[in-house]
Amino acid sequence: MRDIELFQMALGLTPPWQVSSSELDLDKKRVDIYISFQRGSTFTCPKCGEQHELKAYDTKEFTWRHLNFFQHEAYLTAKVPRVKCPQCG
């Protein structure tokens, strides 16, 4: 099993989200996990929850501290999609 598959299952990610890569720094005891989605993926509105099959028009990158992966600090980095909902904007 590859590291990407392991992190994908451990994080419980479902399409369109996927682990695109990971980096392990043994000296810093840190693992960075990068999450992405395929171009053209659709999303639900984060405000009203309606499933309008909204396409992202832009993304903004965020990094979050996650629980440790064994003795390593874990960080998740993702480009979060921005969508425009026809109901709430």
MDAnalysis code that builds the backbone (N, CA, C; Angstrom):
import MDAnalysis as mda
import numpy as np

u = mda.Universe.empty(267, n_residues=89, atom_resindex=np.repeat(np.arange(89), 3), trajectory=True)
u.add_TopologyAttr("name", ["N", "CA", "C"] * 89)
u.add_TopologyAttr("resid", np.arange(1, 90))
u.add_TopologyAttr("resname", ["MET", "ARG", "ASP", "ILE", "GLU", "LEU", "PHE", "GLN", "MET", "ALA", "LEU", "GLY", "LEU", "THR", "PRO", "PRO", "TRP", "GLN", "VAL", "SER", "SER", "SER", "GLU", "LEU", "ASP", "LEU", "ASP", "LYS", "LYS", "ARG", "VAL", "ASP", "ILE", "TYR", "ILE", "SER", "PHE", "GLN", "ARG", "GLY", "SER", "THR", "PHE", "THR", "CYS", "PRO", "LYS", "CYS", "GLY", "GLU", "GLN", "HIS", "GLU", "LEU", "LYS", "ALA", "TYR", "ASP", "THR", "LYS", "GLU", "PHE", "THR", "TRP", "ARG", "HIS", "LEU", "ASN", "PHE", "PHE", "GLN", "HIS", "GLU", "ALA", "TYR", "LEU", "THR", "ALA", "LYS", "VAL", "PRO", "ARG", "VAL", "LYS", "CYS", "PRO", "GLN", "CYS", "GLY"])
u.atoms.positions = np.array([
    [0.849, -1.185, 0.000],
    [0.000, 0.000, 0.000],
    [0.888, 1.240, 0.000],
    [0.578, 2.162, -0.875],
    [1.341, 3.399, -0.971],
    [0.890, 4.389, 0.091],
    [1.746, 5.361, 0.383],
    [1.424, 6.370, 1.387],
    [0.171, 7.156, 1.033],
    [-0.021, 7.467, -0.242],
    [-1.185, 8.234, -0.667],
    [-2.463, 7.453, -0.379],
    [-2.458, 6.167, -0.681],
    [-3.631, 5.324, -0.419],
    [-3.900, 5.225, 1.080],
    [-2.845, 5.091, 1.866],
    [-2.981, 5.001, 3.320],
    [-3.609, 6.272, 3.883],
    [-3.103, 7.441, 3.498],
    [-3.640, 8.700, 3.993],
    [-5.071, 8.932, 3.491],
    [-5.348, 8.530, 2.265],
    [-6.697, 8.668, 1.707],
    [-7.703, 7.911, 2.574],
    [-7.379, 6.680, 2.926],
    [-8.274, 5.871, 3.757],
    [-8.320, 6.387, 5.190],
    [-7.164, 6.755, 5.753],
    [-7.110, 7.211, 7.139],
    [-7.910, 8.502, 7.338],
    [-7.904, 9.383, 6.349],
    [-8.631, 10.640, 6.450],
    [-10.108, 10.498, 6.067],
    [-10.459, 9.369, 5.454],
    [-11.842, 9.136, 5.061],
    [-12.307, 10.058, 3.944],
    [-11.396, 10.416, 3.048],
    [-11.751, 11.319, 1.959],
    [-12.582, 10.599, 0.909],
    [-13.590, 11.296, 0.400],
    [-14.431, 10.758, -0.664],
    [-14.386, 11.713, -1.849],
    [-14.653, 11.199, -3.050],
    [-14.616, 12.065, -4.225],
    [-15.527, 13.267, -4.055],
    [-15.105, 14.413, -4.519],
    [-13.990, 14.645, -5.426],
    [-12.640, 14.826, -4.731],
    [-12.600, 14.746, -3.378],
    [-11.355, 14.979, -2.653],
    [-10.427, 13.782, -2.743],
    [-9.131, 14.060, -2.858],
    [-8.131, 12.993, -2.926],
    [-6.796, 13.502, -2.393],
    [-6.013, 12.599, -1.852],
    [-4.658, 12.941, -1.430],
    [-3.800, 12.954, -2.690],
    [-3.179, 14.090, -2.957],
    [-2.364, 14.205, -4.168],
    [-0.900, 13.870, -3.918],
    [-0.411, 14.171, -2.698],
    [0.979, 13.845, -2.367],
    [1.191, 13.985, -0.871],
    [2.367, 13.552, -0.436],
    [2.738, 13.708, 0.970],
    [4.250, 13.852, 1.063],
    [4.690, 14.508, 2.129],
    [6.118, 14.690, 2.377],
    [6.397, 14.358, 3.832],
    [7.439, 13.603, 4.057],
    [7.841, 13.224, 5.407],
    [9.214, 13.809, 5.692],
    [9.312, 14.600, 6.758],
    [10.581, 15.175, 7.192],
    [10.942, 14.530, 8.521],
    [11.858, 13.574, 8.483],
    [12.224, 12.828, 9.688],
    [12.933, 13.695, 10.709],
    [13.723, 14.667, 10.251],
    [14.439, 15.547, 11.177],
    [13.482, 16.423, 11.987],
    [12.459, 16.937, 11.315],
    [11.479, 17.804, 11.984],
    [10.332, 17.005, 12.607],
    [10.314, 15.694, 12.339],
    [9.208, 14.828, 12.793],
    [7.875, 15.412, 12.341],
    [7.786, 15.641, 11.024],
    [6.608, 16.286, 10.446],
    [6.208, 15.584, 9.157],
    [4.898, 15.403, 8.975],
    [4.364, 14.877, 7.724],
    [3.373, 15.899, 7.172],
    [3.547, 16.229, 5.908],
    [2.644, 17.142, 5.212],
    [1.848, 16.344, 4.198],
    [0.523, 16.496, 4.254],
    [-0.371, 15.778, 3.360],
    [-1.099, 16.816, 2.514],
    [-1.038, 16.644, 1.194],
    [-1.637, 17.598, 0.269],
    [-2.897, 16.991, -0.338],
    [-3.982, 17.753, -0.239],
    [-5.288, 17.288, -0.691],
    [-5.737, 18.149, -1.855],
    [-6.313, 17.511, -2.869],
    [-6.760, 18.247, -4.046],
    [-8.047, 17.622, -4.584],
    [-8.502, 18.172, -5.682],
    [-9.653, 17.620, -6.396],
    [-9.376, 17.750, -7.887],
    [-10.037, 16.900, -8.674],
    [-9.810, 16.948, -10.111],
    [-10.476, 18.171, -10.709],
    [-9.820, 18.728, -11.702],
    [-10.376, 19.882, -12.404],
    [-11.737, 19.501, -12.985],
    [-12.707, 20.390, -12.825],
    [-14.054, 20.119, -13.324],
    [-14.960, 19.449, -12.304],
    [-14.435, 19.165, -11.108],
    [-15.255, 18.556, -10.058],
    [-16.366, 19.503, -9.641],
    [-17.454, 18.939, -9.135],
    [-18.567, 19.758, -8.668],
    [-18.712, 19.619, -7.160],
    [-19.305, 20.650, -6.544],
    [-19.420, 20.717, -5.092],
    [-20.812, 21.171, -4.691],
    [-21.162, 20.910, -3.439],
    [-22.410, 21.425, -2.886],
    [-22.145, 22.802, -2.298],
    [-23.196, 23.553, -2.129],
    [-23.058, 24.882, -1.543],
    [-22.710, 24.748, -0.060],
    [-21.631, 25.392, 0.405],
    [-21.259, 25.282, 1.819],
    [-22.210, 26.037, 2.745],
    [-23.005, 26.934, 2.173],
    [-23.917, 27.743, 2.994],
    [-25.284, 27.074, 3.158],
    [-25.922, 26.726, 2.045],
    [-27.270, 26.144, 2.125],
    [-27.272, 24.632, 1.994],
    [-26.164, 24.043, 1.542],
    [-26.058, 22.594, 1.435],
    [-26.728, 21.992, 0.218],
    [-27.300, 22.833, -0.635],
    [-27.969, 22.324, -1.827],
    [-26.946, 21.756, -2.807],
    [-27.315, 20.664, -3.432],
    [-26.430, 20.025, -4.392],
    [-26.768, 20.514, -5.795],
    [-26.179, 21.631, -6.157],
    [-26.419, 22.224, -7.467],
    [-25.353, 21.821, -8.479],
    [-24.452, 20.931, -8.086],
    [-23.304, 20.574, -8.926],
    [-22.557, 21.830, -9.349],
    [-22.106, 22.570, -8.343],
    [-21.401, 23.820, -8.565],
    [-19.943, 23.576, -8.898],
    [-19.463, 24.260, -9.915],
    [-18.050, 24.159, -10.281],
    [-17.285, 25.294, -9.624],
    [-16.059, 25.000, -9.238],
    [-15.203, 26.009, -8.604],
    [-14.762, 27.031, -9.644],
    [-14.807, 28.296, -9.258],
    [-14.301, 29.345, -10.142],
    [-12.957, 29.864, -9.651],
    [-12.564, 29.436, -8.438],
    [-11.317, 29.894, -7.848],
    [-11.009, 28.972, -6.668],
    [-9.789, 29.021, -6.173],
    [-9.422, 28.261, -4.978],
    [-8.590, 29.143, -4.060],
    [-8.578, 28.761, -2.803],
    [-7.732, 29.434, -1.829],
    [-7.055, 28.350, -0.999],
    [-5.745, 28.434, -0.854],
    [-4.998, 27.394, -0.149],
    [-5.000, 27.637, 1.364],
    [-5.303, 26.574, 2.101],
    [-5.299, 26.600, 3.556],
    [-4.464, 25.438, 4.073],
    [-3.877, 25.606, 5.256],
    [-3.160, 24.531, 5.937],
    [-3.714, 24.405, 7.343],
    [-3.994, 23.161, 7.740],
    [-4.514, 22.878, 9.069],
    [-3.599, 21.893, 9.786],
    [-3.491, 22.067, 11.074],
    [-2.765, 21.111, 11.921],
    [-3.721, 19.966, 12.198],
    [-3.274, 18.753, 11.998],
    [-4.082, 17.557, 12.233],
    [-3.508, 16.811, 13.429],
    [-4.167, 15.750, 13.818],
    [-3.642, 14.890, 14.872],
    [-2.303, 14.308, 14.446],
    [-1.472, 13.972, 15.400],
    [-0.179, 13.376, 15.080],
    [-0.361, 12.054, 14.341],
    [0.557, 11.790, 13.441],
    [0.628, 10.501, 12.768],
    [1.808, 9.781, 13.404],
    [1.501, 8.910, 14.353],
    [2.487, 8.320, 15.243],
    [3.212, 9.461, 15.956],
    [4.539, 9.547, 15.879],
    [5.249, 10.606, 16.603],
    [5.467, 11.848, 15.749],
    [4.871, 11.902, 14.562],
    [5.080, 13.020, 13.644],
    [3.896, 13.991, 13.677],
    [4.214, 15.292, 13.715],
    [3.168, 16.296, 13.570],
    [2.619, 16.182, 12.155],
    [1.304, 16.264, 12.015],
    [0.674, 16.137, 10.697],
    [-0.004, 17.447, 10.320],
    [0.192, 17.844, 9.075],
    [-0.421, 19.055, 8.536],
    [-1.109, 18.718, 7.223],
    [-2.323, 19.237, 7.068],
    [-3.080, 19.052, 5.840],
    [-3.086, 20.370, 5.081],
    [-2.814, 20.317, 3.796],
    [-2.864, 21.493, 2.940],
    [-3.794, 21.194, 1.782],
    [-4.756, 22.092, 1.561],
    [-5.716, 21.903, 0.474],
    [-6.049, 23.232, -0.167],
    [-6.318, 23.168, -1.449],
    [-6.853, 24.321, -2.159],
    [-8.368, 24.189, -2.085],
    [-8.971, 25.068, -1.288],
    [-10.409, 25.010, -1.054],
    [-11.126, 25.738, -2.193],
    [-12.115, 25.080, -2.814],
    [-12.802, 25.702, -3.948],
    [-13.758, 26.807, -3.514],
    [-13.880, 27.801, -4.365],
    [-14.873, 28.861, -4.178],
    [-15.937, 28.624, -5.241],
    [-17.183, 28.615, -4.818],
    [-18.299, 28.362, -5.737],
    [-19.336, 29.463, -5.599],
    [-20.175, 29.614, -6.610],
    [-21.261, 30.596, -6.563],
    [-22.576, 29.844, -6.669],
    [-23.371, 29.925, -5.603],
    [-24.646, 29.234, -5.522],
    [-25.738, 30.092, -6.166],
    [-26.622, 29.494, -6.982],
    [-27.684, 30.286, -7.589],
    [-28.737, 30.751, -6.574],
    [-28.788, 30.104, -5.385],
    [-29.770, 30.487, -4.391],
    [-29.226, 31.517, -3.383],
    [-28.015, 31.290, -2.879],
    [-27.536, 32.167, -1.798],
    [-26.267, 32.935, -2.134],
    [-25.790, 32.804, -3.360],
    [-24.645, 33.610, -3.766],
    [-23.319, 32.960, -3.631],
])
